[in-house]
Amino acid sequence: MHLLQPELHSRRAFLRRSAQLGLAGTALPFALNLAAMGEAAAFAADDYKALVCVFLYGGNDYANTVVTYDDASWSRYSAIRGSIALPKASLTPTLLTPATPLPDGRQYALHPAMTGMAGLFNSGKAAVQLNVGPLVVPLTRAQYNSPDRKAFPLPPKLFSHNDQQSVWQSSSPEGSTVGWGGNIGDLALSSNGNSLFTCISVTGNAVFLSGDSALQYQVSPSGAVAINGVKNNVYGSSAVRGALTALIQQPSSHLLENEYTRVTARAVASEGQITSALASTTLTTAFPANNPLADQLKMVARLIGARNGLGSKRQVFMVSLGGFDLHDNLIAQQPGLLQRLSDALTAFYSATVELGVADKVTAFTASDFGRTLSSNGDGSDHGWGSHHFVVGGAVKGKAFYGSAPPVSVGNTAAPEDQWHVGQGRLLPSTSVDQYAATLAKWFGVADGEMAGVLPNIGHFGAAAGRPDYPTDLGFL
């Protein structure tokens, strides 16, 4: 009852958009897929804005990413983490210096591999949201431990990779078909000349970008994915290519065959439109080599640069980086992953500056879950809350948002353990819905539309009697 409610989307569509319907563009994300009818936007976009979700698959270890630095906290961190703790001296070059100091003298630094991200933060172009994760309703540790799941519901299937990836992206466990990025896209469809280019994935299929009407158009880091036999000669023969092109786009008297043909024709046209728009886009910003996340973000930047040719006013993108499930080899493997993340986001921000849209593009990180503060000997295990980054010219940067959790494993009844549920797993003090609502509001989603985008948002904020869990976190 607390999770995704499709009827909200139908009601939203009927009440707010019944007077304005328009066709969504259609294409084959990987050669053979999808057609849809789109609905009119809830807002009329007269400028450009884009959201870019950077998903870290596997569950990133928060404690060695945004690392507690003040003497008292670092000493506790080091004692708890043991051999996987980072030396304090190594953190000094990435010390974060917020414009407003944190309470109680708390300080943070980033992993030593994240010098670029530290530079973005300290120059005011990035912020850190502390201890964010999936929640259905606000919870204390006592409520988490309560057997009354009706009064105090938990996110489904906590600590499960596939399910928590889906819950982060869609508010529902694995099997969900609609994500909040796609729900935002639903509201923006008619703002774009070709609504198909509203939600674009550079990382394959993900529920995040699927809406009630919005489709996730998939591209590769190299560009639009073509139907090979249409794009290139078949067996070296242009005649065979021509015959195949005509065959797969040939009208038919059979209803389903004709629809299939129509979708294929639109796929071919959309690939051509993307390819042409990218060819006329110049981007000189250098992106790091041998970095798959940088390759994806470079394509996002190029697509943003091609926005006028594509007729795009509002877009939602998704990119990702895997490998963060570090039960073992945390010290050996996390540095390379975090350097890729830091270098890629730094280059991407520079590209938005080059394109003149730095304040129109906001990138944000997400992950399955955080991990335990306790070490398992060579790594850390599945957790819950985590710290995340928001990057862009519109970000109120050089700041931490949310509450800094005490450094503890949470195994006592002491007040400082209230935000832990054992082994240093963080009980989120900020929900994904609050995080997403802040991004959605900046993008242009109205307060009255939020419940259709984020099904649990009604349990947070002043209207729900929880002003301590605001629906606008203030980082944009």
ABEGO torsion letter per residue (X at the ends): XABBBAAAAAAAAAAAAAABBBBBBBBBABGBBEBBBBBBBABBBABBBBBBBBBBBGGBBAAAABBBABAAAAAAAAAAAEAABBBAAAAAAABBBBABBBBGGBBBBBBAAAAAAAAAAAAGABBBBBGBBBBABBBBAAAAABABAAABBBBBGBGBAAAAAAAAAAGBBBGBABBAAAAAAAAAAAABABAAAABBBAAEBBAAABBAABBBBBBBAAEBBBBAAAABBBGGBAAAAAAAAAAAABBBABAAAAAAAAAAAAAAAAAAAAAAAAAABBBABBBBBGBAAAAAAAAAAAAAAAAAAAGBABBBBBBBBBGABBABGAAAAAAAAAAAAAAAAAAAAAAAAAAGAAAABBBBBBBABBBBABBAGABBBBBBBBBBBBBEAABBBGBBBEBBBBBBAGABABAAAAABAEGGBBBBABBAAAAAAAAAAAAGBBAAAAAAABAAAAABEAAAGBAABBABAGAX
